[in-house]
Structures are given as C-alpha cells and as structure tokens.
Amino acid sequence: MDITDFQEWVKQYYQDRGWSDLDIFIRIGFLAEETGEVARAIRALEIGRDRPDESRGSFEENKSQLTEELGDVLGNLIVIANKYDISLEEIFHCHKKKLAQRYS
C-alpha cells in the first residue's frame, strides 16, 4: 500500500466510524494526546519504566508500542490533512522543498 492509498484508507475508516466529523479542535486534542503517548513509548525504549505500577517490556515489546503510537499520530495527522484536502504527497514535497531552501 502506498501513502496515497493509506491516506484514502484512513479517510474511509474514520468516516465509517464518524471520527472524521469531530470538531477540529477535538482532533488536535487527540493528536496532542497521541504525541504524549509517543513520548512515553520512547521513554520506555530509552530509559525504561521505573514506576511500580508500570510493567517493563522487552525492547521488542516497547518498539512495537512505539510503532503503534506513531500510527495513531499519523492517523490523526491524516484526518487533519483530509479535512483541508491536503494530500500527504503534497505535504512531503512541501516539507522537502522548505528544508532544501532553508539549508542549501
């Protein structure tokens, strides 16, 4: 599946569940929440978990958790991009161009 197909799949999946109809500020809140979960997953990978109420996972379990959380962030980003009719291809090209101009 390429990135365009994935963007369309996310669009349909979220629409089927009514998740795309949420107010954009609610969606941004979800994105912030998922970003925090990415930070927590990275912490588990890099320095471990040290609270007694948290279990320690293996490296592979922690990496799998990070992969899952990154997917949640990407899903939220795609919903936001879809709301404003912006393709991920366009985002990639725009970002690449901006960095090339800034650091050439």
Buried (B, 14 or more C-beta within 10 A) or exposed (E): EEBEEBBBEBBEBBEEEEBBEBEEEEBEEBBEEBBEBBEBBBBBBEEEBEEEEEEEBEEEEBBEBBEEBBEBBBBBBBBBBBEEEBBBEEBEEEEEEEEEEEEE
